[in-house]
Each structure stands twice: as structure tokens, then as C-alpha cells.
């Protein structure tokens, strides 16, 4: 039996630069992990099946699950002859812009690597994982990074200054494909390199002032409740607030623990799913 932690991520920036010939958008984004985790366990089987177990009613246990697809890809690439049972103890909200499915897939690449003593490095696993999804290479590494290309080219960064994060997820699901489909890229000035410099120089105020997500304007137009949550987050004392990924989760960042408690309590009044966590990076 082997265990892996799969932390959620938030976007500190998301710049959409242009539409590529392959249909993807060229992006530049700074992402960092937070201490909201799924927990996965891996156990070898005598047969060649991939079995996904989860108590969470909305976690698919078949080929639709990215962890299943990751296990399948690992078995094919490394000619693994036996199966695996993967148990997913789910805590990251689903379809929330927090890369929960990608984090589980990334944990599966790392977990299978250890379980079968394959000896693959993180770079090799990240490159393989890019065949499945754009967020997964970042999740393989974890920490903080500047991601470019369609998200699969990773430049690792130092951790950001210590801070608290309050996440609020409204009870709606947002389709990433729909949001990107409604986007007009290249309208806004890219800021990801500014954010990178702010993190390297440990400039908390500059990090807060550089928070930006090009997808936010599309999502808030389609879902007014996301706009309301962002405005509540700002009015309730967050130093800065932003939507993560394509949404609908929004987050507020504060420096002090007592600020985080106040912000958490304020947001509990307007949203069922609220989490008070820390930046990991």
C-alpha cells in the first residue's frame, strides 16, 4: 500500500494570450498549491484491472476519472502487468477551478511510480502527464510555478510569503470549455511575469496588486453569483480577491490569522462551501 496527498491549486494569475492552431489557448499563469487535499491510496492487484474507490457520490469510478486514465497511461508506458486499486478520499470541491481531478491524476502518476519502483523522475512524469491534461504537469510538481504553453511548460518558483486563504465555492458547476469558448484572448495586458518577480522578491503587497484572471470577466458575466462572492470577499476585508481557474470558486488572501477567521465567518453567511486554509507553495 502506498499513500499520496493531492493538494488543490489556486491561480494567482491567468493570462490568455492567443488562440493556438491546435485549438488550445496559449496561456501564462502563476499557480500555487494550498493545504486543501485529496488523499489517495494505491494497492497492487493480482489481476490487470484498475479499480477506483471513493465514498464521494460525484467521483466517477470508471474511465471518466482522470486518476483511472493516469493509471492506464502508466501501465501502458511502463508495461506494468498487474492492476491497481486506487482509493480517493475526496476533499477538494469538484468542478471548482481548483484542479481537483488533475491533482488526483498527478498523485496517481507519482503513486504508481513508487508502487512499482519505476524510478521515473518528476520531469519524466510531468511530460507524460501532459498527454492527459494541461493542469496535471503543474500538479505533478506541486509548489508554486509559472506555467506557459497550454499550461504544460513549468518553471518552478519559490514559495510565496506566508498567507491565509479563504475559498468560497457557490453551488454551481462551470464548464472550462464553455468559458474558454466565450473568451476573446489577448485583450488584457499579461501580468504573470510581474507576479513571478513579486514572488521571487517576497513582495506581498505587489503579489496582491498583481492578482488577475482573464477568465473572470467571462464567468462573472454568465454567473452573477460569482461576481457577488468576489465583491463580498473584498468588502469583508480580504487584502485581494480573485476567481481561480475558470471558476466558480473565488478566494481571498489575508496576512494575519485573525483576519482569516473574520473573513471565513463573513463568507459563511453567503456561501455553503467555505474553506479557511493556508498557501503552501
VENJOGI-V147606 format. One record per residue. N is the residue number from 0. RES is the residue in three letters. PHI is phi in degrees with one decimal (NA if undefined). PSI is psi in degrees with one decimal (NA if undefined). OMEGA is omega in whole degrees, 0 to 359 (NA if undefined). Layout:
n:N res:RES phi:PHI psi:PSI omega:OMEGA
n:N res:RES phi:PHI psi:PSI omega:OMEGA
This chain:
n:0 res:UNK phi:NA psi:135.1 omega:176
n:1 res:UNK phi:-130.8 psi:144.7 omega:182
n:2 res:UNK phi:-117.5 psi:143.6 omega:176
n:3 res:UNK phi:-135.9 psi:143.8 omega:173
n:4 res:UNK phi:-98.1 psi:136.6 omega:180
n:5 res:UNK phi:-119.8 psi:93.9 omega:182
n:6 res:UNK phi:-77.6 psi:147.1 omega:174
n:7 res:UNK phi:-71.2 psi:162.3 omega:175
n:8 res:UNK phi:-124.3 psi:156.1 omega:167
n:9 res:UNK phi:-124.0 psi:152.4 omega:174
n:10 res:UNK phi:-89.9 psi:125.7 omega:170
n:11 res:UNK phi:-87.2 psi:-29.0 omega:171
n:12 res:UNK phi:-142.3 psi:155.2 omega:170
n:13 res:UNK phi:-149.9 psi:100.2 omega:177
n:14 res:UNK phi:-97.6 psi:127.5 omega:174
n:15 res:UNK phi:-104.1 psi:119.9 omega:190
n:16 res:UNK phi:-95.2 psi:-50.4 omega:178
n:17 res:UNK phi:-166.5 psi:164.9 omega:177
n:18 res:UNK phi:-84.7 psi:126.9 omega:182
n:19 res:UNK phi:-85.2 psi:165.5 omega:179
n:20 res:UNK phi:-65.2 psi:-26.0 omega:182
n:21 res:UNK phi:-84.4 psi:4.6 omega:178
n:22 res:UNK phi:94.5 psi:-17.8 omega:177
n:23 res:UNK phi:-80.1 psi:165.7 omega:172
n:24 res:UNK phi:-97.8 psi:137.8 omega:171
n:25 res:UNK phi:-74.5 psi:125.0 omega:184
n:26 res:UNK phi:-127.2 psi:162.5 omega:170
n:27 res:UNK phi:-140.2 psi:121.9 omega:185
n:28 res:UNK phi:-149.6 psi:146.0 omega:174
n:29 res:UNK phi:-104.8 psi:124.1 omega:181
n:30 res:UNK phi:-123.1 psi:153.9 omega:177
n:31 res:UNK phi:-146.8 psi:148.4 omega:181
n:32 res:UNK phi:-83.2 psi:153.7 omega:178
n:33 res:UNK phi:-127.3 psi:162.0 omega:186
n:34 res:UNK phi:-87.8 psi:57.1 omega:168
n:35 res:UNK phi:-122.8 psi:113.2 omega:192
n:36 res:UNK phi:-124.3 psi:147.9 omega:157
n:37 res:UNK phi:-90.7 psi:150.9 omega:178
n:38 res:UNK phi:-117.9 psi:126.5 omega:182
n:39 res:UNK phi:-118.6 psi:142.7 omega:171
n:40 res:UNK phi:-122.4 psi:149.4 omega:185
n:41 res:UNK phi:-129.3 psi:130.0 omega:179
n:42 res:UNK phi:-137.4 psi:133.7 omega:179
n:43 res:UNK phi:-67.8 psi:149.4 omega:175
n:44 res:UNK phi:-116.7 psi:158.8 omega:177
n:45 res:UNK phi:-81.3 psi:-28.9 omega:176
n:46 res:UNK phi:-86.7 psi:-171.7 omega:183
n:47 res:UNK phi:-106.1 psi:18.9 omega:183
n:48 res:UNK phi:-81.5 psi:153.6 omega:168
n:49 res:UNK phi:-108.0 psi:116.0 omega:181
n:50 res:UNK phi:-114.0 psi:122.3 omega:176
n:51 res:UNK phi:-102.9 psi:127.7 omega:176
n:52 res:UNK phi:-117.5 psi:138.1 omega:174
n:53 res:UNK phi:-160.2 psi:141.2 omega:176
n:54 res:UNK phi:-80.3 psi:-14.2 omega:184
n:55 res:UNK phi:-77.2 psi:125.4 omega:188
n:56 res:UNK phi:-65.5 psi:-23.1 omega:183
n:57 res:UNK phi:-99.4 psi:5.5 omega:177
n:58 res:UNK phi:-88.1 psi:115.9 omega:179
n:59 res:UNK phi:-67.8 psi:142.5 omega:181
n:60 res:UNK phi:-111.0 psi:19.0 omega:180
n:61 res:UNK phi:-120.0 psi:-158.4 omega:185
n:62 res:UNK phi:-62.7 psi:-15.8 omega:179
n:63 res:UNK phi:-69.6 psi:-20.7 omega:183
n:64 res:UNK phi:-77.1 psi:129.6 omega:182
n:65 res:UNK phi:-63.6 psi:-30.2 omega:177
n:66 res:UNK phi:-65.8 psi:-39.5 omega:176
n:67 res:UNK phi:-59.5 psi:-48.2 omega:181
n:68 res:UNK phi:-63.8 psi:-36.5 omega:178
n:69 res:UNK phi:-65.7 psi:-43.5 omega:179
n:70 res:UNK phi:-62.4 psi:-42.3 omega:180
n:71 res:UNK phi:-61.6 psi:-43.6 omega:180
n:72 res:UNK phi:-65.2 psi:-41.4 omega:178
n:73 res:UNK phi:-63.1 psi:-42.8 omega:181
n:74 res:UNK phi:-63.5 psi:-39.1 omega:180
n:75 res:UNK phi:-70.0 psi:-48.1 omega:185
n:76 res:UNK phi:-65.6 psi:-41.7 omega:186
n:77 res:UNK phi:-103.6 psi:12.6 omega:176
n:78 res:UNK phi:51.3 psi:48.3 omega:178
n:79 res:UNK phi:-78.6 psi:129.4 omega:189
n:80 res:UNK phi:-97.8 psi:-8.1 omega:179
n:81 res:UNK phi:-118.1 psi:164.0 omega:184
n:82 res:UNK phi:-89.2 psi:-173.7 omega:181
n:83 res:UNK phi:-147.6 psi:142.7 omega:170
n:84 res:UNK phi:-105.1 psi:124.2 omega:181
n:85 res:UNK phi:-115.4 psi:119.7 omega:176
n:86 res:UNK phi:-101.9 psi:126.9 omega:181
n:87 res:UNK phi:-111.9 psi:111.0 omega:174
n:88 res:UNK phi:-92.0 psi:102.2 omega:194
n:89 res:UNK phi:-90.3 psi:125.5 omega:175
n:90 res:UNK phi:-126.4 psi:-24.4 omega:179
n:91 res:UNK phi:-76.3 psi:129.1 omega:178
n:92 res:UNK phi:-57.1 psi:147.4 omega:184
n:93 res:UNK phi:-88.6 psi:144.4 omega:179
n:94 res:UNK phi:51.0 psi:52.4 omega:189
n:95 res:UNK phi:-120.5 psi:-2.4 omega:184
n:96 res:UNK phi:82.2 psi:16.6 omega:183
n:97 res:UNK phi:-112.4 psi:7.1 omega:177
n:98 res:UNK phi:62.0 psi:34.9 omega:180
n:99 res:UNK phi:-59.3 psi:-48.4 omega:179
n:100 res:UNK phi:-65.6 psi:-39.9 omega:179
n:101 res:UNK phi:-66.2 psi:-38.4 omega:178
n:102 res:UNK phi:-63.5 psi:-40.2 omega:178
n:103 res:UNK phi:-65.5 psi:-40.9 omega:178
n:104 res:UNK phi:-63.3 psi:-44.5 omega:180
n:105 res:UNK phi:-61.4 psi:-42.3 omega:178
n:106 res:UNK phi:-62.9 psi:-32.3 omega:178
n:107 res:UNK phi:-69.5 psi:-40.9 omega:175
n:108 res:UNK phi:-59.8 psi:-46.4 omega:180
n:109 res:UNK phi:-67.1 psi:-43.0 omega:184
n:110 res:UNK phi:-64.9 psi:-45.4 omega:179
n:111 res:UNK phi:-64.6 psi:-35.6 omega:179
n:112 res:UNK phi:-59.0 psi:-44.1 omega:180
n:113 res:UNK phi:-75.1 psi:-45.7 omega:184
n:114 res:UNK phi:-56.6 psi:-38.7 omega:184
n:115 res:UNK phi:-104.3 psi:11.3 omega:178
n:116 res:UNK phi:49.4 psi:49.7 omega:185
n:117 res:UNK phi:-80.8 psi:-24.9 omega:178
n:118 res:UNK phi:71.6 psi:19.5 omega:178
n:119 res:UNK phi:-77.4 psi:141.2 omega:176
n:120 res:UNK phi:-81.1 psi:166.6 omega:180
n:121 res:UNK phi:-61.6 psi:-35.9 omega:180
n:122 res:UNK phi:-61.3 psi:-42.5 omega:180
n:123 res:UNK phi:-66.0 psi:-43.1 omega:180
n:124 res:UNK phi:-66.3 psi:-39.8 omega:180
n:125 res:UNK phi:-64.4 psi:-41.2 omega:179
n:126 res:UNK phi:-64.2 psi:-43.2 omega:178
n:127 res:UNK phi:-63.5 psi:-41.5 omega:184
n:128 res:UNK phi:-65.8 psi:-23.7 omega:181
n:129 res:UNK phi:-65.6 psi:-16.6 omega:176
n:130 res:UNK phi:-68.2 psi:-21.9 omega:183
n:131 res:UNK phi:-97.3 psi:-36.2 omega:184
n:132 res:UNK phi:-172.8 psi:152.6 omega:187
n:133 res:UNK phi:-71.8 psi:-28.9 omega:182
n:134 res:UNK phi:-84.2 psi:-16.2 omega:190
n:135 res:UNK phi:-69.0 psi:-40.8 omega:178
n:136 res:UNK phi:-55.3 psi:-43.2 omega:177
n:137 res:UNK phi:-58.5 psi:-44.1 omega:183
n:138 res:UNK phi:-67.5 psi:-28.3 omega:176
n:139 res:UNK phi:-60.2 psi:-44.1 omega:180
n:140 res:UNK phi:-78.1 psi:-42.4 omega:189
n:141 res:UNK phi:70.4 psi:-168.0 omega:179
n:142 res:UNK phi:77.5 psi:-139.1 omega:180
n:143 res:UNK phi:-127.3 psi:140.5 omega:183
n:144 res:UNK phi:-157.4 psi:156.3 omega:167
n:145 res:UNK phi:-95.9 psi:121.5 omega:181
n:146 res:UNK phi:-111.3 psi:130.5 omega:180
n:147 res:UNK phi:-129.5 psi:-172.1 omega:188
n:148 res:UNK phi:72.4 psi:-130.8 omega:172
n:149 res:UNK phi:-94.5 psi:12.8 omega:180
n:150 res:UNK phi:117.5 psi:-6.1 omega:188
n:151 res:UNK phi:-93.7 psi:-11.4 omega:179
n:152 res:UNK phi:-93.3 psi:113.9 omega:192
n:153 res:UNK phi:-111.1 psi:125.6 omega:170
n:154 res:UNK phi:-114.1 psi:112.9 omega:185
n:155 res:UNK phi:-74.8 psi:142.4 omega:184
n:156 res:UNK phi:-122.7 psi:161.7 omega:173
n:157 res:UNK phi:-65.3 psi:163.5 omega:179
n:158 res:UNK phi:-69.5 psi:148.0 omega:177
n:159 res:UNK phi:-71.5 psi:166.7 omega:177
n:160 res:UNK phi:-57.7 psi:152.1 omega:180
n:161 res:UNK phi:-56.2 psi:133.1 omega:177
n:162 res:UNK phi:-158.6 psi:161.9 omega:176
n:163 res:UNK phi:-102.6 psi:149.7 omega:180
n:164 res:UNK phi:-128.9 psi:133.3 omega:171
n:165 res:UNK phi:-111.8 psi:120.8 omega:179
n:166 res:UNK phi:-100.5 psi:139.9 omega:175
n:167 res:UNK phi:-133.9 psi:123.4 omega:180
n:168 res:UNK phi:-116.7 psi:116.3 omega:176
n:169 res:UNK phi:-69.7 psi:161.1 omega:185
n:170 res:UNK phi:-84.6 psi:56.6 omega:174
n:171 res:UNK phi:-134.5 psi:157.7 omega:173
n:172 res:UNK phi:-112.9 psi:142.0 omega:182
n:173 res:UNK phi:-118.4 psi:134.0 omega:177
n:174 res:UNK phi:-87.3 psi:118.3 omega:179
n:175 res:UNK phi:-57.2 psi:-42.2 omega:182
n:176 res:UNK phi:-60.7 psi:-41.8 omega:180
n:177 res:UNK phi:-64.0 psi:-44.1 omega:182
n:178 res:UNK phi:-64.7 psi:-46.5 omega:178
n:179 res:UNK phi:-63.3 psi:-34.3 omega:180
n:180 res:UNK phi:-64.8 psi:-29.0 omega:182
n:181 res:UNK phi:-93.2 psi:2.3 omega:187
n:182 res:UNK phi:-85.6 psi:143.2 omega:170
n:183 res:UNK phi:-110.4 psi:95.1 omega:187
n:184 res:UNK phi:-70.1 psi:160.7 omega:174
n:185 res:UNK phi:82.3 psi:3.5 omega:180
n:186 res:UNK phi:-75.2 psi:-34.8 omega:188
n:187 res:UNK phi:-102.0 psi:154.3 omega:181
n:188 res:UNK phi:-74.7 psi:126.6 omega:180
n:189 res:UNK phi:-65.4 psi:142.3 omega:182
n:190 res:UNK phi:-128.2 psi:2.4 omega:187
n:191 res:UNK phi:-61.6 psi:-35.6 omega:178
n:192 res:UNK phi:-70.3 psi:-31.2 omega:175
n:193 res:UNK phi:-65.3 psi:-43.1 omega:179
n:194 res:UNK phi:-63.2 psi:-41.1 omega:178
n:195 res:UNK phi:-57.5 psi:-46.8 omega:180
n:196 res:UNK phi:-62.9 psi:-39.0 omega:180
n:197 res:UNK phi:-64.5 psi:-38.9 omega:179
n:198 res:UNK phi:-69.4 psi:-44.4 omega:180
n:199 res:UNK phi:-61.0 psi:-38.9 omega:180
n:200 res:UNK phi:-89.4 psi:6.5 omega:177
n:201 res:UNK phi:54.1 psi:40.6 omega:182
n:202 res:UNK phi:-97.0 psi:93.4 omega:185
n:203 res:UNK phi:-59.4 psi:-45.1 omega:183
n:204 res:UNK phi:-63.1 psi:-39.1 omega:180
n:205 res:UNK phi:-69.2 psi:-36.0 omega:175
n:206 res:UNK phi:-59.0 psi:-48.2 omega:181
n:207 res:UNK phi:-60.9 psi:-42.7 omega:183
n:208 res:UNK phi:-74.1 psi:-12.3 omega:183
n:209 res:UNK phi:-102.9 psi:-5.6 omega:179
n:210 res:UNK phi:-52.5 psi:127.9 omega:182
n:211 res:UNK phi:-163.4 psi:139.4 omega:180
n:212 res:UNK phi:-141.1 psi:112.1 omega:182
n:213 res:UNK phi:-63.4 psi:-24.1 omega:181
n:214 res:UNK phi:-77.8 psi:-16.9 omega:186
n:215 res:UNK phi:-58.7 psi:-43.3 omega:184
n:216 res:UNK phi:-65.2 psi:-32.0 omega:178
n:217 res:UNK phi:-70.6 psi:-47.4 omega:183
n:218 res:UNK phi:-65.6 psi:-43.0 omega:182
n:219 res:UNK phi:-68.7 psi:-26.2 omega:176
n:220 res:UNK phi:-68.2 psi:-39.9 omega:182
n:221 res:UNK phi:-81.2 psi:-30.0 omega:185
n:222 res:UNK phi:-129.9 psi:92.6 omega:183
n:223 res:UNK phi:-58.8 psi:-26.4 omega:181
n:224 res:UNK phi:-64.7 psi:-26.4 omega:178
n:225 res:UNK phi:-71.6 psi:-41.6 omega:176
n:226 res:UNK phi:-59.0 psi:-42.5 omega:181
n:227 res:UNK phi:-63.7 psi:-43.6 omega:180
n:228 res:UNK phi:-62.8 psi:-40.8 omega:178
n:229 res:UNK phi:-61.3 psi:-43.3 omega:181
n:230 res:UNK phi:-69.5 psi:-36.6 omega:176
n:231 res:UNK phi:-63.3 psi:-40.3 omega:180
n:232 res:UNK phi:-60.6 psi:-43.5 omega:181
n:233 res:UNK phi:-69.7 psi:-41.9 omega:182
n:234 res:UNK phi:-69.8 psi:-23.0 omega:184
n:235 res:UNK phi:-91.3 psi:9.2 omega:170
n:236 res:UNK phi:104.2 psi:12.9 omega:176
n:237 res:UNK phi:-71.4 psi:147.5 omega:177
n:238 res:UNK phi:-69.7 psi:-34.0 omega:177
n:239 res:UNK phi:-157.4 psi:150.3 omega:181
n:240 res:UNK phi:-137.4 psi:147.2 omega:183
n:241 res:UNK phi:-157.2 psi:157.0 omega:170
n:242 res:UNK phi:-86.5 psi:144.0 omega:178
n:243 res:UNK phi:-97.8 psi:136.4 omega:179
n:244 res:UNK phi:56.0 psi:-135.9 omega:178
n:245 res:UNK phi:-91.3 psi:7.6 omega:178
n:246 res:UNK phi:87.9 psi:-173.7 omega:6
n:247 res:UNK phi:-90.5 psi:2.4 omega:183
n:248 res:UNK phi:-68.0 psi:136.0 omega:173
n:249 res:UNK phi:-116.5 psi:156.4 omega:179
n:250 res:UNK phi:-136.8 psi:152.4 omega:173
n:251 res:UNK phi:-120.5 psi:142.4 omega:179
n:252 res:UNK phi:-112.8 psi:136.0 omega:175
n:253 res:UNK phi:-136.9 psi:159.5 omega:184
n:254 res:UNK phi:-86.9 psi:-40.2 omega:190
n:255 res:UNK phi:-104.2 psi:148.8 omega:182
n:256 res:UNK phi:-62.4 psi:-42.1 omega:182
n:257 res:UNK phi:-66.2 psi:-32.9 omega:174
n:258 res:UNK phi:-61.3 psi:-40.2 omega:183
n:259 res:UNK phi:-66.5 psi:-36.6 omega:179
n:260 res:UNK phi:-66.4 psi:-43.9 omega:179
n:261 res:UNK phi:-61.7 psi:-44.9 omega:181
n:262 res:UNK phi:-65.5 psi:-42.5 omega:179
n:263 res:UNK phi:-59.0 psi:-47.6 omega:181
n:264 res:UNK phi:-64.2 psi:-38.5 omega:179
n:265 res:UNK phi:-65.0 psi:-41.3 omega:183
n:266 res:UNK phi:-75.5 psi:-26.2 omega:178
n:267 res:UNK phi:-59.8 psi:-26.5 omega:180
n:268 res:UNK phi:-73.8 psi:-16.6 omega:184
n:269 res:UNK phi:-124.0 psi:9.5 omega:184
n:270 res:UNK phi:-160.8 psi:138.5 omega:183
n:271 res:UNK phi:-74.2 psi:-41.7 omega:183
n:272 res:UNK phi:-100.5 psi:102.4 omega:180
n:273 res:UNK phi:-130.8 psi:137.4 omega:182
n:274 res:UNK phi:-130.4 psi:137.6 omega:174
n:275 res:UNK phi:-111.9 psi:112.8 omega:188
n:276 res:UNK phi:-138.7 psi:-179.8 omega:178
n:277 res:UNK phi:-115.0 psi:154.7 omega:169
n:278 res:UNK phi:-68.1 psi:133.8 omega:175
n:279 res:UNK phi:-97.0 psi:-65.6 omega:178
n:280 res:UNK phi:64.4 psi:NA omega:NA
